[in-house]
């Protein structure tokens, strides 16, 4: 292929003077043109996504102004592509516009990013993203009739507003996912606004869209967190496991070639470069489809779709069947006399091939479990290869792998047993206590969210045939949310250790965490004061929120009491609080003389 410098907005946001390989094969040209057309059709959406994700506090009016600036920029570069400003790459152009908008950097506190340049500025904008969006107002909701009228009056503005609200609440979701969400919402609005029962229609259509966005954005945030905290080797290991399981008949050389495109995709997408993300994801899918005969038999229909729909189809396609001649054992890595020599000749490639080989033979295992087994194998060879007879040492590696899996399986079985026996509400309280003990520094809203996510994972997985892989994968995503995407995030020493020490083993690490002893406990009076303000406030609030808040405070106040003692205090106090909420002067219930809470306070003092 010959390399050309592409200038002008005909390649807008793909790169205005980036060096790209211009395709020559007909199928490559068609793919290239289709991707370009898709990008050019979504200039406004891409600008909204980038701006709303980088500066979540920006108002819709401010983001709309940026869209106008970007469209003017497009027109100037179409008229004269030799202008110096037209030589910028997409992400730099968008960040320049954010920095150049008068008063915006000072108003929304990102001036420090604008004083930097190049990679450091891009990294600063990335770290300006906030995963916890509690500072934003609730997602705006309209009456279905009002919604449809707004859509009818100005569909473009209506959909732009929707994209803005979704993007700033999902700052780490990749641009292709958000564009897919917007397309699904537009389809829902078109359909539902023609229906008599508009509200029911919107509810039915919204549920799968929300589920789709939540699942993919959670996974993408987790993988980007792994890249930022543990580096490209860990990212590569995750992708080896994922693609080897999904496409077990792919050859190692073909996988290695594919993963070069996948790594490039994550570089752009994790940074927030919306156009590079679209282009590189499209290239990954084109790579897969161009070699589908040697990769998978399950994606033929997907590869016949247009690029935007193709990616979603391939991601959701069933994993391919394991080749019949592929046994569960990995003899090359456990029975050969040359294992140590092969390991020493090129360690990264050796362990990558082991992970590939083990993953395609054990497609029933979760991605974290496959990474754990690879770590166990590394540690085993570190020991065995220093012995006189390495083979007699590592030929029992399969036993080590099975022991590792059995421990992980036991953890999942215990969690599913709790789900069946306790039910959702009691199980959520169990996880709320667990997370609060381990990380009492986190705000109540985040602790409640984490506990809900764990229950949702178990509710999703505990009746499936692939229960183990499903639970372990989803539970790992919950821990990814706890650990955060920023490598500088700190909670407390023990949690930080689990988050940073080993990506594969963070779930077993968290499982054995005790209550944080470094946390400064609030005083009894502070707790009672908080409870009084909470339960006696005139504003009506969901009682479940109050119960959760009380439980979090109770755990922070008395982390060492038994589950039975905590349940007793929780039951007594919430019952008293609910009764007091219905009388004229509820504050009296929380005075020391009150019979309703006096016994509870005395019980609590005894436990302390």
N, C-alpha and C positions, 0 to 999 in steps of 0.2 A: 504493500500500500504506500502511496506517496503522501507526504505530510504537507499541509498547507496552513497558512495563517488565515483564520476566518474572521472577518470584520463586519461590522454593521449589525443592525438589529434583526436581520433575517435569521440570525442565529442567537437571537436575544436570550439572555439568561443561561444559555448553554455555555457560552463563554464568548466574550466579544473579541478577544484576540488570543484566546487560548490555542495552543498547538494541539490539533486533533488529527486523528487518522481518518481521512475521507474514504468511505467504503467504495469498493469497486465491484464486488459481486452483486448481482441483481437483488438477491434476498437481503443482503446487508444494506443496500441502498434503500430498499423499501422500508426496512426497519428504521434506518436513520431518519428518513423523511417523515415517517409516521410519528416518531418521537418528537421531531422538531415541530411538526404541526400541532401536536398535543400541547407542547410547551407554549407555543405562540398563542394558542387559544385560551390559555389560562394565566396570562400575565397578571391580571388583577388579583386573582386568587393567590398566586404565588407571592405577590407583594404583601398581601394581607397576612398570609401565613407567617412569612419571615418577620414582618414588623410586629405582629401581635405576639409571637413567640419570644422575640428578643426583648421587647418592652411591653410586658403584660399589662402595665398600668395605663398605657396610652388609651385615649378615648377612641371611639369609633370614628368620630369626626377627624381626629388627628391622623388616624390610619387612612381614611379616605383621601386626605390631603396628600399623603405619601403616594397613594395610588396614582393620583393626578400627576404628581411630579415624575413618577416612573413612566407614565404614558407619554408625557412631554419629552422625556429623555429618549424614549423609543423613537418618537417622530424625528427628533434632531439627528439621531444616528442613522435613521433610514435616509434622511436627506443628504447627510454628509458623514460617511463612515470614517473619514480621515481625522475627524475632530479628536483631540487628545483624550477627552473624557470617554470616548467610545472604546477605548482600549482596556477598560476595566473588566475584571471578571465579575460575575453576577453578584456574589455575596459582598464583595467590596463596594459595588455600586449601591446596593441597598443600605449597607451600614454607613456609607458616606451621606446618603440622603437623610438617614435618621440623625446623624450628627449635625448636619447642616440646617435642619429645621429649627428656626429661631426659638430659643427658650426650652425646647423639648428635652435636651440632655440634662439641663439643670432641674427642670420640673420633675422628671422621673428618675433622677439620680443615676445617670449613666455617663456623666461627663468624663469620668476617669477612663472609660473605655475609648472615648473619642480622642483622648490625648495619646493613645498608643497607635501602633501601626502594624500592618502585616498579620502574621500568625498570632502575635500577642493580643492584638485588638480582637481578632476573631474568637480567641479563647476567652477574652474578657466578656464579650457579648454572650458567649455560651454560658459562662458561670453567672451571668446576670439573670438567667432563667430560674424560676422558682417552682419547685415541684409541688410544694404545699400552697394551694391557691385559695386558702381561707381568707386572704386579704381582699379577694375580689367579691363583688356583690353576688347574690344568688343568680343562677342562670335565668335570664328573663323569660317569663312565660306569658303567652297571650291566649285569650279566649280563641278557640278554633275559628270562629267567624271572623274575628279581628285579624287573625293570622292569615286567613285566606284572602281577606280584603287587602291586606298589605302586600301579599304576594301578587294579587291581580293588579294593584295600582302600579307597582314597580318591582317586578320580580328580581331584577339585577341587584338593586339596593337591599332587598329583603334577604337574598341569598348571601350577599357580601357580609351583611350583619351576622347572619348565622355562622359563616365561616370564621369571622372575627371572634365571636364568642366561644366557639369550639377550640380554635387554635390557641387562644391565650390561656385556656384552662387545661390544655394538653401541650405544654411547651416542648416536650421531647418526642411527640408523635411525628413520624416521618411524613413529608409532604404528600407522597402518593396515597397514604392512608387517609389523610385529611381530604384530599381531592375526591377519593372514593366515597367518603362520608357525605361530602357535599352533594355528589351526584345521587346518592341514595336518598338524601333528604329532599332534593328537588323532585325526584320521582315520587316520593311520598306526598309532597305538597300538591303536585299535579293530580295525583289520584284522589287524595282525600278531599280536596276542595270541590270535587265533583260529586261527593257522596252526601247522603242525607245525614248519616251518623258520623259527622266529621271528627268528633272527639274520640270516639271508639277507634276509628280508622287511624288517626295519628298515634294513639297509644299502641296499637298493634304494630304499626310500622316502625315506631321509635325504638321499641325494645331490642330488636335484632341489630339496629344501627348502633345503639349504645353499647351493646355487648361486643360487637365487632371492634369498635373504637377502643374500648377498655382492654380487651384481650391483646390486641396488637400493640397499642401504645405501652402497655405494661411490659410486654416482652422486649420491645425496642429500647425502652428506658433501661431495662435490666442488662441487656447486651452492651449498650453504650456505657453503662456504669462499669461493666467488666473491662471494656477497652480502656477507659480512662484511669481506672484504679490498678489494673493488673497488666495492661499493655497488650500489644498486638498478638503475642503468643497465646494468651488466654482466649482472645477473640477467635483466633484461628482454631483452637481446640474445640470451642463451642460449635463452630461451623462445621468442622470435620464430623463431629458426633451427629449433628442435626442432619446434614446432607447424606451421610453414610447410612443412617437409619431410614431416611425417606427414600433414598435411591440405592438399595443394597447391591444392585448389580453394576454400579458404576465402577470403572477401573481407577486405581489410585492415581495414575498420571492424569486422567481426565478430571478427577476430583481436584487435584492440585491446581490444574489450569483454571477450573471454575472458581476456586477459592481466591484466586488473584482478583477476579472481578468482584467477588463478594466483599473482600477486604476493602477494595476501593469504594464500594457502595457505602459501607459503614463509616469510612473516613468522612465522606461528604455528608451523609445523613445525620450522623451523631453531632457533627459540628453545627448543623442547622443550615447548611447550604442547600436551599430548596431545589435549585435547578440541577446541581451536580447529583443530588439524591435521586431525582427522577431519571436523569440520563443513565446513571450507573445501575439503578434497579432494572431499567429497561434492558440494559446490556446483559445483566445476569440472566434475565428471562430469555433473551434472544440466544445467549450461549447455550442454555439448557435445551431450548427447542431445536436449535441447529444440530444437536447431537442426541435427540430424544431416543433414537433407536438403541443407543448404547447406555442410556441413562435410566429411562423408565417407560413402562408400557401404559402408565396411568394418565399421561398428560397430553395425549394426542388431541383431544377435544379442546383443551386449554390453549394449545399452541396455535390453533386455528382462529383464536380470538384476536382482537386488536390489542396493541401493547398495554393500554391502561387496564383493560379487563383481564388480560393474560396473567399478569402477576398475581392478582387476587385468586384466580382460578388455580394456579400452580401451588400457591401457598396452602390452599384448602384441599388440594387433591389428596386422596388416600396414599399412604406409603406403598411402595412397590413390594411385591412378594419376594421373600428371601430365595435366592437361587437354590434349587433342590440339592445340588452337589456341595453346598456350603455347610459344613458341620459346625457344631457349637464351639468346638475346641479351636485354639489358635496354635497349631503345632510349630509353625515357624518361629514363634516367640517363646515357646516353652520346651520344645524337644530338641532343638538344634544345638550342636556343640559350639556354634559360632556366634551365639547371641551377644556375648560381651564384645567381641571384635566388631560386629556390625553396629552395636550401640556406640562404641567409641569412635567409629569412623565418621559418623554424622548423626549426632544425638537428636537434633530437632526432627530430621526426616524419619529417623528410626521410630521415635515415639509417636509421631504423626501417623505413620503407617500402622503402628500397633493399634492406636485409637480407631483408625478407619476400619481395620480388620475386625476388631472386637465389636465395634458398633454395628457393622452390617450383619454380623452373626447373632447379635443380641438386640434386635430391634424392639424388643419388649421392655427394655430398660429406659429409664429417664436420662436426659442429657447430663444432669449433675452426677448421677450414679456412674455413667461411663467415664466422666472426668475423674471421679474418685478412684475407680479401678485403675485408670492410667497412672494416677499418683501412687497408688499401692505398688504397681508394677515398677515404677521408677525407683521407689525406695527399696524394693526387693532386690533389684539388680545392683543398686548401690552397695548392698551388703554381699550378695552372691558373687559378684565379679571381683571381689577382694579375697575370695576364698581359694583354696587349692583346687577344689573340684566344684566349679560354679554350676555345672549341669545338675548335679545331685541336689543342689539348693533350689534353683529356679524351676526345675521340672514339676515342682508342687505348687507352681504359681496359681493354677486354676483353683486350688483349695482356698488360697488367699482371696481370690476374686469372689468366690462363692460366700466366704465368711463376711466380706464387705457388703455384699448384696443382701445377705440374710439380716444383718444389723439394720440396714436401711428399710428393708421390707417389714421388719418387726415394728419399726417406728410408725410406718404408714398403717399397718394393721391396728395398732393401738389407737391411732387417731380416728380411724374409721369406726372402731368399736365404740369410742367415746361419742362419735356423731350419732350412732344408732341408739345408744343408751340414754344420752343426755338430751338430745333434741337441740334445735338451733339456738334458742335463747340461752339455755344453761351453758351450751358449748361456747357461745360468744363470751359469756362472763368468764369462763375458764381461760380463754385466750386473752381476754382483757386483763385479767389478773397476771397472767404469765408475761405479757408484754410490759405491763406497768412495773412489775418487779424488776425485770431486766433493764428497762429504760425509763425510769420515772421522770427523767428530764424532758421527755417528749410531751407536747401539748395533748390535752385530752382528746381533741378531735382526731389527731393522728393515731393515737392508741386505739380509739374506737374503730377507725377506718381499717387498721391492720387486723384487728380481731374479726371484723366483718369479712375481710378478704379471705382469712383462713377458713372461716365457716363456709363461705361461698365455694372455696376450692374443694372442701370435703363434700359439700352438697352436690357438686358437679361430678365428682369422681368416684365416690365410694360405692356406687352400684355398677360401675363399668367393668368390662372384661380386662381392660388395661388400667385397673385401679392404681397399681403401684406407680407406674410412670406418670399418670395423670396427676396424682396427689403430689408426688415429689417435684414435678416440673412447676406446678402452680404454687406450691408452698415456697419454692425457691424464688419465685417472682415476688411473693409477699416480703421475703427477707431482703430482696433487692430494693423494694420500696423503703424498707426500714433503713438499710445501709445508705441509700441515696446514691445519686449519680456523681456528685462532686467528691473528689478524692480528699478534700479538706474538711468534709463534714465530720464532726465529732460529737459523740453523745456521752459516753463514759468509757473508761479504760477497757472493761471487759467486752462491751458491745463493739467498741472500735477494733479490738483484737479479732473478734469473729468476722467482722466485715472486711478486714484487710489482710488477714494472715493467709488464707487459702480459699479461693473462690469455690472450689469443688466441695470443701468440707465445712462451709459456713453453717449449713443446716444441722449437722451433728454437733457443731460447736454451740449453736444457740440452744440446742436441746438440753445441754448440760449446764446452762447458765444459772447461777444463783441470784438472789436479790442483790441489787447494787448497794454496797455498803458505803459508798462515797457520797450518797445523796443526803443532803441536809433535810431532815424531816421537819415538817411544819409543826408548830405547837398545837396542843389540844384546843386552845382558845381560837387559834387561827382557823382550824378545821370547823369548829362549831360556828364561827362567824361566817365562814364561807357557806356552810349549809343553810344558815338562817337566811342569808341573802338569796340563796338559790331557790329554796323551797317556798319562800314567802313573797317572792317578787310578783307583782300584779300581772305581768305579761304571761299569757298562757303559752305553755311550751309542751312538747311531747314529753310525757312522763318517762319514757324510755331514756331520753337524753339525761334527765335528772338522775335516774338510777345509775346510769353509766358514770356520770360525773361523781356521784357519791362513792361508787365502787373504786374508781381510780383514786380518789382522795383517801379512802380507807386503806388501800394497799400502800400508798405512799406513807401514810401515817403509821401503819402497823404491818410491815412487810413480812414479819416472821410468824404471825399467828397461823394456826392450822386452817385448812379449807373449811372444816366444820364450824370453827369459831367465826370465821369471816362470813360464812353464809348466814349464821345466826344473827350477827350484827346487821348485815345487809337487809335481811328479812324484817327484823324489828324496826330498824330506822326508816326504811322506805314505807313501811305500813303506817308508821306514825306520821311521817311527812305527808303522805297522801291524804290522811285524815285531816291534818292541820290545814292543808291547802283549801279545804272546803268550809272553813269557819271564818268569822269576820276578822278576828285578830290573830292570824297564824303565828306572829312573832312570839306570842305567849307560850306556844308549844316548845320553843327552843330555850326558854329560860331555865336556869338550874332547878327551879322549884317544880317545873312541869312533870307531871307523872307520866306523860306520854313518852318523853325522851330522857327523863332522869335515869330510868333503869338502864337505858342503852348507854348513856354516858358513863354510868358506873361500871357497866360490863366492859366498856372500852378501856377505861382506866385500869381495870384488873388485868386485861390482856397486855397492856403496856408494862 
